[in-house]
């Protein structure tokens, strides 16, 4: 089951000391679709991140009007400085950007701009009477933006001005930072209405990369103020057997398609970060085996005809247990104390169906570490509740909890697969 495009990429631009548009759609976006201008930093420091850069761009273009296999996107070899403010100003001036969100991929802070922030705008340094009359401090962003070359007060002043500038653009801004150097700037941007931020370290595995990209796209689409920086859940990183390497390379080729960076990658070279976690195919195999083993148990054979619904219910729980541990009673609670509905069938009663969900969760957590889909965690310390789709579950102190070892992006990819064609499409919840 293919998903419809949830974003429309209107144009793609890149910048260092200069600014260029490398893609512009001649078609107008469909009504109700998010329109986006993608702006990519190609300054010299991005040479260290080119593998991650390819994966991130491929992830940002997923479920969009751009099919990476059919459209060739070539970026120059990274070089020069980071003229971010000038690039954002130029994007805002493009007629095609009207009504678009701005998605920015960068690995660092502004390093080129000198000028003033006045009345919501950045003015480049000049000697005109109008510029000199602006009664605000002059900003001097520099490659040497650290003490003793620049005082802590000046750095803070520059960061505040950059935040205000982004907010004053009046457009929704989605900023994905890459590498260690950019994290301070990203933290300054959290909590700003209309600005959404995520962070990835260089060389992150493919599922972690897609998870952060997917969560950032979903969060920005909801338009609520973001209070925490979206980044990788380190608990879910794990090594995979060597035999999966070929499958992962094929997946990378599919994600990256015809996206290229000149001077850093041969046409046949495939990015291969050191650590990969499993994809939706491995997830499907593990879940299939657990369900099939369960149906062999006494009194469980009749549930096989509801295997698709069982898998969908389990995927819903896995997504809830992605970011933080969750008790399985959320889907396995008795009668109405659950966020799922038992299939209407004379051969299936609520108690037997819910107990199966709980038993399969336990079986998945008991598998060997390299095959586990869930891991058991500390029991709940306090009573609590969870609501989803107007259904609510309450639980007591001491309930057993699980944490999912797969990323939300992988869970969603499996939920979008042909396995669930008989069910309505579903966007799995992002639970902070």
Secondary structure as UniProt FT lines:
FT   STRAND          7..15
FT   STRAND          19..24
FT   TURN            31..32
FT   STRAND          34..41
FT   HELIX           44..49
FT   HELIX           50..60
FT   TURN            61..63
FT   TURN            68..70
FT   STRAND          73..75
FT   HELIX           84..93
FT   HELIX           95..97
FT   TURN            98..99
FT   STRAND          101..106
FT   STRAND          114..118
FT   TURN            119..120
FT   STRAND          121..124
FT   HELIX           129..132
FT   STRAND          139..140
FT   TURN            147..149
FT   HELIX           152..168
FT   STRAND          173..178
FT   TURN            181..182
FT   HELIX           183..189
FT   TURN            190..191
FT   TURN            193..194
FT   STRAND          195..200
FT   TURN            202..203
FT   HELIX           206..222
FT   HELIX           234..236
FT   HELIX           242..244
FT   HELIX           245..256
FT   TURN            257..258
FT   STRAND          259..261
FT   TURN            262..264
FT   TURN            267..268
FT   HELIX           280..295
FT   TURN            298..299
FT   HELIX           301..306
FT   HELIX           307..320
FT   TURN            321..323
FT   STRAND          326..327
FT   HELIX           329..332
FT   TURN            335..336
FT   TURN            346..347
FT   HELIX           350..366
FT   TURN            369..371
FT   STRAND          374..377
FT   STRAND          384..388
FT   TURN            389..390
FT   STRAND          391..395
FT   TURN            397..398
FT   STRAND          401..404
FT   HELIX           408..415
FT   HELIX           418..420
FT   TURN            421..422
//
